[in-house]
Structures are given as structure tokens and as C-alpha cells.
């Protein structure tokens, strides 16, 4: 992966993570505040927001600008009606991101960025499991 491709990938994933974090704020309102479902979604939100910061740090480290855009997932996710349906859609988005990470990882030569996306993949898997527990 060239440096330009890596920067594009970082920005695309930043936009996707930002979309997930923003959608989760909306989704949390579907559940009683501080209830078990709300707390689960809050933890997933914290991971998404943390991922945004970590990606931004990698772009800064390269001296590159980072995108301020929000990915299209946000609009799609917030258009979904029903709390359970929204969480199901969120799980699909998390799994999409994991596939993107898995496809990119073999091409990422920078060990810090490789480790970042490996960790993000693990956090997304944990988030999927947590969301699926809410659906049960």
C-alpha cells in the first residue's frame, strides 16, 4: 500500500468510525438511560470515538490532514426504525469494517498502523458480541 493509499484508507475508516459513533448517540436514546442496553451501547460508542482519535493520531504523525466528514453509514443507520433493527444494522456495519480491516492488513507495512487496525478489528468483534447480547 502506497503512502497515498494508506492516507486514503485512514481517512475512509475515520469517516466510517465517526459515522458509527454519531449513530450510537442516536441509538442510545432508544433505550432507558443507564439501563443495561444503554450501557452496552455506551461502551461501543466509547470504542468508536476512541478509534477516531487513534486514526487521527496516525494521520497527524504523517503530517497529513484528516477528514472532517462523516461516513454515509450515519444517514443509513439513523433512517432505520426500531431499536432492535438499528442494533442489527449496527452489527452489519461493524462487520463491514472488520472485513475492510482484514483486507487491508496484509498490505499495511507501517507496524503502528497495522497494530491499530488489528486492535480495531478486535474491538469491533467485541462490539458485535455485545450488540448481539442486547438483541437476545
N, C-alpha and C positions, 0 to 999 in steps of 0.2 A: 504494500500500500504506500503510495507516494505521500509526501507531507501534505499536499493539497487535498488528496483523497481522505487522509486522516482528519484534517481540519473540517472538511465537509461532513464526515461521519460524526465527529464530535458534536458539531452544531445540529445535525439532524436528530441525534439522540438527545441533546439538550432540549430541543423543542418538544420532543416526544415526552420526556420526563416532566417538563414544565406543564404540558397538557394533562398528564396524569395527576400531578399534584393539584392543579386547579380543579379538575373534575372531582377529585376526592373531597375537596372542601364543600362542593355542592352535594355530593353523595352523603356526607356525614349528616347533613340536615334531614335526611330521610329517616334517621334513627334517633331514639331518645338520647339526649346529651349525657355523656359519661356512662351510658349503658354498654353492655359487652360488645355489641356490634359497632357502636360508635368508637369505642376504644380500639377495636381491631383496625377499623378504617383509619383512625388517627395514627396508628403505628405505621401503616402502609404509606400514609401521607408523609410522615416524617422521613421514611426511606426515600420516597420520590424527591422530596425537597433536598435532602442530603445529596442524592445523586446529582441534582442540578449543580450544587455547589462544587462537587468533585469534578464534574466535567468542565465547569467554568475555570477551575484552577489549572486544569491541563491546557486549556486554550491560552490562559494568561502566561503560563510557563513557556509557551511557544511564542509569546508576543503577538498573538493573533486575537482579533476581535471575536466576541461571541455574539451569537444571535439573541435578539430580544423577542423573537417571535414565539408564539405558542402553536404547537403542532395541531393538525386538524383533528386529532383524536378528541380534543376537548369538545368541539362542537358536536361531533358524532355521539360522544358519551353522554353529554347533557341532554341530547334530544331523546335518549332512551327514557321511557316512562316505567315507573315501578322500581322500588328499592332493590328487589332481588334481581330483576332484569338488568339493572345498572351494574350490580356487582358481577353478574355473569359476563357483561360486556367488558368490564374492567379486567377480568381474568383473561379474556381473549386478547386484550391489549398488552397485558403483561407477558403473555406467551409469545405474541408477535415480537416484542422487544427482545425476549430471550433468543428467539430464532435469529434476529438481526445480530445480536452479540456473538452467537455461535458461528455464524457465517463470517463475521469479521475477525474473530480472534486469531485464526491461523495466519492472517495477513498483517496483523499488528506487530511490528518489530520493537516498538518502544515498550520496555518492560513495565514502566509505570502505568501506561495506558492499558496495556494488556491486563495487568493486575486489577486496574479499575473496573474493566468490563467483566472480568471473571467474578469479581466481588459483586458487581451489579447483577450478574446472572443469578448468583446465589441468593441475593436479597429478593430478586423478583420471584424466584422459586418459593422462598419462604412466604412472600406476599400472596402468591397464588394459593398456597396451602391454607393460609389464614383466611382468605376470602372464601375459599370453598368450605371452610368450617362454619362461616356465617350462613352460607346457603343451606347447610344441613339442618 
